[in-house]
Structures are given as structure tokens and as C-alpha cells.
Amino acid sequence: MRSIEGFILSGGASSRMGTAKAKLILGDKSLEMRAARTVQAVASAVFIVGSGPVQDFEVLRDVVAPHFGNRRAAILGLYTALVNCRASHAAILACDLPFVTPQLIEKLAGTSTDSEDADAVIPVQSDGRLQPLCAIYRPRQCLPIIETALSGDDWRLRETVGSLNIRRVEFSEIADLPGSENFFFNLNTPEDYNRAAKLAEQELDASTGK
């Protein structure tokens, strides 16, 4: 029987932003809270990985091991999520993808129901690249491959997920969802934040009919 838990990846150095991205306010919520509320559309429980405290949500610290040293990478956040997942599926969302919607998460979750032979359901951006930080994973199938990657030197997440049996959700499959043009807007710099704030304001105006 399929069950889903949600995990928000909110860690990272945020070196280009100059401050912790997860705590930035967009609209009326922090980025990590915004992501958590989005994933609640499909998840029985939602956890924050790598940052805290966060009201109403349990925080999981990144798993560390002696051979990891001081390295930090998105793959560690994903690994921490999958190690702690008690459900058959894990919905993963990075907090710096602020315009992912509940409708997109529901689409990915529904696709996972129809693709039980896949290790992961991962959307494809309009530029043709996979977006592994907004995806549905099956922990039992994925963990051995991720652990193998962590034991080596190549921690690039897109390279690692390339070794999984993926159900790609092409952008054409999600392009008709509201807000699809901004789904994979990645917030990394102060300039990105300023642009995101304007988009969030437009989003609010549209929802209130202004």
C-alpha cells in the first residue's frame, strides 16, 4: 500500500544569498514553511531537513559520517530524508523552489501511483534538465544507489539519480498546470529574491482578484 511522507530540504551554505535562504519571507511565509505547506497536499507527515526550528514541523539534521568530512551537498539532504522516511514514498522539495504548487506535487504523486516499477518520479524543466529536488522517491530502492555515490567522490545529484530507474515527467505533461512557467524558478541570489518577491505579489493579486 502506497504512503507518502514529505521532506523539505532547507540546508545549504546560501553563500550567494549571504543569509539563510530557508528563513527568507516570501509573501507571508518563510521559504521552508511555504514548501512545507505545499507538500502537505500529498504527505501524511512533513519534516524539515537541515534547518530549524520550524513551528509545527519536526526538524531532521543532515546525516553525518566520518568520511563525509565537512562536505555539504544536496545529496546529503536527500539521503537524510530517505533514511528517515517511514513511508513507501518520499516527496522531496527544496525550499529554494518557491513556486512549486500543490497541483504539481499532486501530479507527481499521481504519476508515482501509475509507475510503481520506477524508483523515482522526477519532473523535467523547460530547459530539458531533470529537477531531482522536486520529486517522489521510493527509499528502499534508492538508498543503495545514493549510498554508493556518497562512498565516492562524485556527489552531483543529477549524476546519481541518472543511475535510478526514473519515470521522467516531461515538461509538456505539466505545462498546463497553473503557474508552470515559474515551477522551477531557483532562488539563489538577492537578485533572485527581489524577482521572486515581485512574482509572489503578482500571485497574491491574482488570487484576490486585484
C-alpha positions in Angstrom: 0.0 0.0 0.0 1.5 3.4 -1.0 2.1 6.0 1.6 3.9 9.3 1.3 5.9 11.4 3.8 7.2 14.9 2.8 10.7 16.3 3.3 11.7 19.9 2.8 15.4 20.4 2.1 16.3 23.7 3.8 20.0 23.4 4.4 22.9 24.6 2.3 25.5 27.3 2.7 23.4 30.0 1.0 26.8 31.7 0.1 25.4 33.5 -2.9 22.4 34.8 -0.9 24.5 35.9 2.0 21.9 34.7 4.5 20.0 31.5 5.2 17.6 31.1 2.3 15.2 28.9 4.2 14.2 31.8 6.6 13.6 34.4 3.9 10.0 35.6 3.8 8.1 35.4 0.6 4.5 36.5 0.7 3.6 35.9 4.3 5.7 32.7 4.9 9.3 31.7 5.1 10.6 29.7 2.2 10.7 26.5 4.2 7.2 27.0 5.6 5.9 27.8 2.1 7.5 24.5 0.8 6.1 22.5 3.8 2.6 23.7 3.2 2.9 22.8 -0.5 4.0 19.2 0.2 1.2 18.7 2.8 -1.1 18.3 -0.3 0.1 14.7 -0.6 2.0 13.8 2.6 0.8 12.3 5.8 3.7 14.0 7.7 6.2 16.6 6.7 9.7 17.1 8.0 12.3 19.8 7.6 15.8 18.7 6.7 18.8 20.7 7.7 17.4 23.8 9.4 15.3 24.7 12.3 13.4 25.3 14.5 10.2 25.4 12.4 6.9 25.8 14.0 4.6 22.7 13.6 7.3 20.6 11.9 9.9 18.2 13.1 13.5 19.1 12.1 16.0 16.4 10.9 19.7 17.3 10.9 21.7 16.1 8.0 23.2 12.7 8.5 26.9 12.9 9.0 29.6 10.2 8.8 33.4 10.4 9.3 34.2 10.1 5.6 31.8 12.9 4.7 34.2 15.4 6.4 32.8 19.0 6.2 31.3 18.5 2.7 27.8 19.8 2.1 25.7 18.9 -0.9 22.1 18.4 -1.9 22.6 14.7 -2.0 23.2 14.7 1.8 19.8 16.3 2.4 18.1 13.7 0.1 20.0 10.9 1.9 18.9 12.2 5.3 15.3 12.3 4.1 15.2 8.8 2.7 17.0 7.3 5.7 14.3 8.8 8.0 11.3 8.0 5.7 8.9 5.5 7.2 6.5 5.5 4.3 6.8 3.7 1.0 7.4 7.0 -0.9 9.1 10.3 0.0 8.1 13.6 -1.5 11.2 15.8 -1.7 11.1 19.6 -2.2 13.9 22.1 -1.9 12.9 25.3 -0.2 14.5 27.4 -2.8 12.0 26.3 -5.4 9.3 28.7 -4.0 6.8 28.5 -6.9 6.2 24.7 -6.9 2.5 24.3 -6.3 0.4 21.7 -4.6 -1.0 20.8 -8.0 2.4 19.9 -9.3 3.2 17.8 -6.2 -0.2 16.0 -6.7 0.7 15.4 -10.3 4.0 13.8 -9.4 2.4 11.7 -6.6 -0.4 10.5 -9.0 2.2 9.6 -11.6 4.1 7.6 -8.9 0.9 5.6 -8.4 0.8 4.6 -12.0 4.6 4.0 -12.2 5.3 1.5 -9.3 8.2 0.0 -11.2 10.0 3.3 -11.1 12.5 4.1 -8.3 11.7 7.8 -8.6 9.3 10.2 -10.4 11.2 13.3 -11.4 10.0 16.3 -13.5 11.9 17.8 -16.4 12.3 21.5 -16.5 11.5 23.5 -19.7 15.3 23.6 -20.4 15.3 19.8 -20.6 17.1 19.2 -17.3 15.8 16.9 -14.6 14.8 18.6 -11.3 15.6 16.0 -8.6 14.8 18.3 -5.7 11.1 18.3 -6.6 10.3 14.6 -6.9 8.9 11.5 -5.5 11.3 8.7 -4.4 11.0 5.2 -3.2 13.5 5.0 -0.3 14.1 1.3 -0.3 15.0 1.2 -4.0 17.0 4.5 -4.0 19.1 4.3 -0.8 21.6 1.7 -2.0 22.5 3.8 -5.1 22.7 7.0 -3.1 25.0 5.3 -0.5 27.2 4.1 -3.3 27.5 7.7 -4.6 28.3 9.0 -1.1 31.1 6.5 -0.7 32.8 8.0 -3.8 33.9 11.5 -4.8 31.1 12.4 -7.3 28.3 13.8 -5.2 26.5 15.5 -8.1 22.8 14.7 -7.6 21.8 14.7 -11.2 24.6 12.1 -11.9 23.4 10.0 -9.0 19.7 10.0 -10.0 20.8 9.0 -13.5 21.5 5.6 -12.0 18.0 5.2 -10.8 15.1 3.7 -12.7 13.3 7.1 -13.3 9.9 7.9 -14.6 10.6 11.3 -16.2 7.6 13.7 -16.1 8.2 15.7 -19.2 7.5 19.5 -19.0 4.8 19.0 -21.7 3.0 16.9 -19.1 2.8 19.7 -16.5 2.8 22.8 -18.7 -0.9 23.1 -18.5 -0.9 23.4 -14.7 -1.4 26.9 -13.3 2.0 28.6 -12.6 4.0 26.1 -14.6 6.2 28.9 -16.1 7.7 29.5 -12.6 7.7 26.0 -11.1 11.5 25.7 -11.3 12.5 29.2 -10.5 15.5 28.6 -8.3 16.2 31.3 -5.7 19.9 31.7 -5.1 20.9 35.4 -5.0 19.5 38.7 -3.7 18.5 39.5 -7.3 16.5 36.2 -7.5 14.8 37.1 -4.2 13.8 40.5 -5.4 12.3 39.0 -8.6 10.6 36.2 -6.5 9.0 38.9 -4.3 7.5 40.6 -7.3 6.2 37.3 -8.6 4.7 36.4 -5.2 3.0 39.8 -5.2 1.5 39.1 -8.6 0.5 35.7 -7.4 -1.3 37.2 -4.4 -3.0 39.8 -6.6 -4.3 37.1 -8.9 -5.7 35.1 -6.1 -7.5 38.1 -4.6 -8.8 39.3 -7.9 -6.8 42.6 -7.9 
